[in-house]
Amino acid sequence: MGKIRKCRQCGVPLGVGRDLVWHGNGVITQAKDPDHRMVFYESDFLDALFADLGELTGMPIEPVVIESKRRMTRDYMERQFTPFTRRIMHRLGPNLMSKRISRMGRHYGYGDIRPDELRSRGDDDDYQVVSIRHPYSLLLFCGDTVGSKEAMDGREFKVSWEETGEHEYTVTFKVGEHPVQLPAAARRGVPTFKPGEMAFKRCASCGVPLGVSRSHWDLEAGVIHDPGTGRRMAIFSPDSIEVVLRDIEEELGDDIAEMVIEDQRRYVRRMLGREDALMSWRNYREMAGLRGLGYVRDLDVGERHCRVLIENPCLTLFMVGIIQAFFEMGTGHESLSRRWETLPDGDLFVEISA
């Protein structure tokens, strides 16, 4: 692994400060692609969520998750790079893309990604083997890598993996058809975000909010931890999760939304004590902004109710579950009614009542 430089003042990898912009409206975007939204969010529950959805629906969920992420990543890469650029990058060798993914993975908390074997002769026997330790999500990593490979190579690939140790996997990509075929993804228009007045205390050197720099980057392992909660964090596109969940619902035909909200509510209750929840609730506006989840415009919390209005929201189902968990833990109420809706202008309104 080439040396990854950190900011001398706050300790965050310099690539994070160069690549990302934290805006005052609760949105994080890529500096070179301001239409591409990112979040800085807990990741250790993602594969557990997918497993829970598979168990609740009684359907194989892994192929759908991988195919959905593959399709989205390939579409994004094909829009980012011209066909000529992709051909040049492919001729330079698939390992070039693997090294780029490995380096970005260490910055963004995706795990320790290492290319192992490669056969690239242009026939149907081509393959690549990659080792990964501590993946932020094995399924999303597989889909992301397949999509990147296909965008550069132009052929379809399939993926398999073997667990070789604790939190360690050998992943193999081979030329072949996808086991699941989903309809073409709908192209999203350029997002329009409302303005916000949130001001972060920032590192004077790299500009990253100090609330983010409190996290610990283990660049050798490709892991980010929140020292306050011990939870694992990662930087990823919220669209990838939202599209995956939509594709799961369309493919399996179940009411996935309520399952996801309940899963997130239970996750927060498992991970946080009451004092942690109360502190997070008091700092909810800042927490949402630091994670890129939107701008909390209105927050009305009483003993028997809470009403929250969030502009520029993302990961909507997760947000509803988090809000309910915070309210339950803060007030001690268990028997609740929950109402939420996405308003015509895109805002998220959540109301919880005892």
NUTORMAR-43136 format. One record per residue (C-alpha): residue in three letters; z, x, y. Coordinates in steps of 0.25 Angstrom, whole numbers, always signed. Each point is the difference from the previous one (the first is absolute). Example, Ala and Ser with C-alpha at 12.3 -4.5 7.8 and 13.67 -1.06 7.14 Angstrom:
! residues 2
> vexti|Z|X|Y
> ALA|+31|+49|-18
> SER|-2|+6|+14
END
This chain:
! residues 354
> vexti|Z|X|Y
> MET|+0|+0|+0
> GLY|-4|+5|+14
> LYS|+12|+1|+9
> ILE|+2|-13|+8
> ARG|+5|+3|+14
> LYS|+12|-9|+5
> CYS|+4|-2|+15
> ARG|+10|+10|+3
> GLN|+8|-10|+9
> CYS|+1|-12|-9
> GLY|-5|+5|-14
> VAL|-11|-11|-2
> PRO|-13|+6|-6
> LEU|-9|+3|+12
> GLY|-12|-8|-7
> VAL|+8|-13|+2
> GLY|+2|+2|+15
> ARG|-15|+3|+1
> ASP|-5|-11|-10
> LEU|+8|-12|+5
> VAL|+4|-7|+13
> TRP|+12|-9|+1
> HIS|-3|-10|+11
> GLY|+10|-9|+8
> ASN|-5|-13|-6
> GLY|+5|+3|-14
> VAL|-13|+6|-6
> ILE|-3|+13|-6
> THR|-14|+5|+0
> GLN|-8|+12|-4
> ALA|-3|+9|+12
> LYS|-15|+2|-4
> ASP|-2|-15|-4
> PRO|+8|-9|+9
> ASP|-4|-12|-8
> HIS|+6|+5|-13
> ARG|+15|-5|+0
> MET|+10|+8|-8
> VAL|+15|-3|-3
> PHE|+12|+9|-3
> TYR|+7|-8|-11
> GLU|+8|+0|-12
> SER|-8|+3|-12
> ASP|+9|+1|-12
> PHE|-1|-15|-3
> LEU|-15|-1|+0
> ASP|-4|+2|-15
> ALA|+13|-8|-4
> LEU|-5|-11|+8
> PHE|-14|+0|-7
> ALA|+8|+1|-13
> ASP|+8|-12|+4
> LEU|-12|-8|+4
> GLY|-7|+3|-14
> GLU|+12|-4|-7
> LEU|+2|-13|+8
> THR|-15|-4|-1
> GLY|-1|+5|-15
> MET|-13|+7|+4
> PRO|-4|+15|+0
> ILE|+1|+4|+14
> GLU|-3|+15|+0
> PRO|-15|-2|-1
> VAL|+0|-9|+12
> VAL|+8|+9|+9
> ILE|-8|+12|-3
> GLU|-13|-7|+2
> SER|+4|-7|+13
> LYS|+5|+14|+6
> ARG|-13|+7|-6
> ARG|-9|-10|+7
> MET|+7|+1|+13
> THR|+1|+15|+0
> ARG|-15|+1|-3
> ASP|-4|-9|+11
> TYR|+9|+7|+10
> MET|-6|+14|-4
> GLU|-14|-5|+0
> ARG|+2|-5|+15
> GLN|+7|+13|+4
> PHE|-11|+9|-5
> THR|-15|-1|+0
> PRO|-8|+1|-13
> PHE|-4|+14|+4
> THR|+14|+5|+3
> ARG|+4|-6|-13
> ARG|-11|+7|-8
> ILE|+4|+13|+7
> MET|+15|-2|-4
> HIS|-4|-3|-14
> ARG|-9|+12|-1
> LEU|+12|+9|+5
> GLY|+7|-5|-12
> PRO|+10|-11|-4
> ASN|+11|+9|+0
> LEU|-1|+1|+15
> MET|+3|-15|+1
> SER|+11|+2|-10
> LYS|+6|+11|+9
> ARG|-1|-9|+12
> ILE|+7|-11|-7
> SER|+11|+9|-5
> ARG|+3|+6|+14
> MET|+0|-14|+6
> GLY|+9|-5|-11
> ARG|+10|+10|+3
> HIS|+0|-4|+15
> TYR|+1|-15|-3
> GLY|+10|+0|-12
> TYR|-10|-3|-11
> GLY|+5|+10|-10
> ASP|-3|+14|-5
> ILE|-15|-1|-3
> ARG|-7|+11|-7
> PRO|-15|+1|-6
> ASP|+0|+5|-14
> GLU|-13|-1|-7
> LEU|-14|-3|+6
> ARG|-14|-2|-7
> SER|-11|-3|+10
> ARG|-14|+1|-6
> GLY|-6|-13|+5
> ASP|+0|-7|-14
> ASP|+9|-11|-6
> ASP|+9|+11|-6
> ASP|+6|+4|+13
> TYR|+15|-2|+2
> GLN|+12|+5|+8
> VAL|+14|+2|-4
> VAL|+11|-1|+11
> SER|+15|+2|-2
> ILE|+10|-7|+9
> ARG|+15|+0|+1
> HIS|+8|-10|+7
> PRO|-12|-9|+4
> TYR|+4|-10|+11
> SER|-8|-10|-8
> LEU|-7|+4|-13
> LEU|-9|-12|+1
> LEU|-4|+1|+15
> PHE|-2|+15|-2
> CYS|-10|-2|-12
> GLY|-8|-11|+8
> ASP|+0|+9|+13
> THR|-5|+12|-8
> VAL|-11|-8|-8
> GLY|-5|-6|+13
> SER|-1|+14|+7
> LYS|-7|+6|-12
> GLU|-10|-11|+0
> ALA|-3|+0|+15
> MET|-3|+15|-1
> ASP|-7|+0|-14
> GLY|-7|-13|+1
> ARG|+3|-4|-15
> GLU|+11|-9|-6
> PHE|+12|+6|-6
> LYS|+11|-5|-9
> VAL|+14|+5|-1
> SER|+11|+2|-10
> TRP|+14|+7|+0
> GLU|+10|+6|-9
> GLU|+15|+2|+4
> THR|+3|+15|-3
> GLY|+14|+0|+6
> GLU|+10|-7|+8
> HIS|-8|-5|+12
> GLU|-11|+9|-4
> TYR|-14|-5|-5
> THR|-14|+6|-4
> VAL|-11|-9|+6
> THR|-14|+1|-5
> PHE|-12|-5|+7
> LYS|-13|-2|-8
> VAL|-14|-6|+3
> GLY|+0|-14|-4
> GLU|+1|-15|+4
> HIS|+12|-6|+5
> PRO|+8|-9|-10
> VAL|+2|-10|+11
> GLN|-11|-5|+10
> LEU|+5|-7|+13
> PRO|-9|-6|+10
> ALA|-4|+8|+12
> ALA|+11|+2|+10
> ALA|-2|-8|+13
> ARG|-2|+10|+12
> ARG|+11|-2|+10
> GLY|-4|+0|+15
> VAL|+6|+10|+10
> PRO|+15|-3|+1
> THR|+5|-5|+14
> PHE|+14|+3|+2
> LYS|+9|-6|+11
> PRO|+7|+10|+9
> GLY|+15|+3|-1
> GLU|+11|+7|+8
> MET|+7|+8|-11
> ALA|+4|+14|+5
> PHE|+3|+10|-11
> LYS|+8|+13|+2
> ARG|-10|+10|-4
> CYS|+0|+15|-4
> ALA|-4|+8|+12
> SER|-8|+9|-8
> CYS|-9|-9|-10
> GLY|+3|-13|+6
> VAL|+4|-7|-13
> PRO|+12|-10|+3
> LEU|+13|+6|-3
> GLY|+4|-12|-9
> VAL|-12|+4|-9
> SER|+4|+15|+0
> ARG|+14|-3|-5
> SER|-7|-2|-14
> HIS|-1|+12|-9
> TRP|-13|+5|-5
> ASP|+0|+8|-13
> LEU|-14|+6|+1
> GLU|+0|+7|-13
> ALA|+3|-14|-7
> GLY|-8|-8|+9
> VAL|+12|-9|+3
> ILE|+6|-6|+12
> HIS|+14|-5|+0
> ASP|+8|-8|+10
> PRO|+13|+7|+1
> GLY|+8|-12|+4
> THR|-4|-9|-12
> GLY|-5|+10|-10
> ARG|-13|-8|-1
> ARG|-13|+6|-2
> MET|-10|-2|+11
> ALA|-15|+2|+1
> ILE|-11|-2|+10
> PHE|-11|-9|-4
> SER|-10|-11|+4
> PRO|+7|-14|+0
> ASP|-14|-6|-2
> SER|-1|+7|-14
> ILE|+13|-8|-4
> GLU|-4|-13|+6
> VAL|-14|+0|-6
> VAL|+6|+4|-14
> LEU|+9|-12|+1
> ARG|-11|-9|+4
> ASP|-9|+5|-11
> ILE|+12|-2|-10
> GLU|+2|-15|+5
> GLU|-15|-3|-1
> GLU|-2|+7|-13
> LEU|+12|-6|-7
> GLY|+1|-13|+8
> ASP|+16|+0|+1
> ASP|+8|-2|+13
> ILE|+2|+15|+2
> ALA|+5|-2|+14
> GLU|+14|-6|-4
> MET|+1|+10|-11
> VAL|-2|+12|+9
> ILE|+10|-6|+11
> GLU|+11|-2|-11
> ASP|-3|+14|-6
> GLN|+2|+7|+14
> ARG|+12|-8|+3
> ARG|+7|+4|-13
> TYR|-5|+15|+2
> VAL|+7|+0|+14
> ARG|+13|-6|-5
> ARG|+0|+10|-12
> MET|-2|+12|+9
> LEU|+8|-3|+12
> GLY|+15|-3|+2
> ARG|+5|-10|+10
> GLU|+3|+10|+10
> ASP|-14|+7|-1
> ALA|-6|-14|+1
> LEU|+8|-3|+12
> MET|-4|+13|+7
> SER|-15|-3|-4
> TRP|+1|-14|+5
> ARG|+5|+5|+14
> ASN|-11|+11|+0
> TYR|-10|-9|-5
> ARG|-10|+0|+11
> GLU|+0|+16|+0
> MET|+0|+0|-15
> ALA|-13|-8|+0
> GLY|-6|+8|+11
> LEU|+3|+13|-7
> ARG|-6|-5|-13
> GLY|-13|-6|+7
> LEU|+4|-14|-4
> GLY|-3|-6|+13
> TYR|+7|-4|+13
> VAL|+13|-9|-1
> ARG|-3|-8|+12
> ASP|+12|-10|-2
> LEU|+12|+1|-9
> ASP|+10|-12|+0
> VAL|+11|+2|-10
> GLY|+12|-9|-1
> GLU|+11|-3|-11
> ARG|-9|-10|-7
> HIS|-14|+3|+4
> CYS|-10|+11|+4
> ARG|-13|-1|+7
> VAL|-9|+12|+1
> LEU|-14|+1|+7
> ILE|-8|+13|-3
> GLU|-13|+3|+7
> ASN|-10|+9|-7
> PRO|+7|-2|-13
> CYS|-5|+6|-13
> LEU|+6|+0|-15
> THR|+4|-14|+4
> LEU|+5|-4|-14
> PHE|+9|+12|+0
> MET|+5|-3|+14
> VAL|+4|-14|-3
> GLY|+8|+5|-12
> ILE|+7|+11|+8
> ILE|+4|-10|+11
> GLN|+6|-10|-10
> ALA|+8|+11|-7
> PHE|+5|+6|+13
> PHE|+5|-14|+4
> GLU|+6|-3|-13
> MET|+8|+13|+0
> GLY|+4|-1|+14
> THR|+6|-14|-1
> GLY|+3|-1|-14
> HIS|-8|-13|-2
> GLU|-7|-2|-13
> SER|-6|-14|+0
> LEU|-11|+1|+10
> SER|-13|-7|+5
> ARG|-11|+9|+4
> ARG|-12|-3|+8
> TRP|-11|+10|+4
> GLU|-14|-1|+6
> THR|-11|+8|+6
> LEU|-3|-6|+13
> PRO|-15|-2|+5
> ASP|+1|+13|+9
> GLY|+5|+8|-12
> ASP|+15|+1|+3
> LEU|+10|-2|-11
> PHE|+11|-10|+2
> VAL|+12|-1|-10
> GLU|+11|-9|+0
> ILE|+12|+1|-10
> SER|+11|-11|+0
> ALA|+13|-1|-7
END
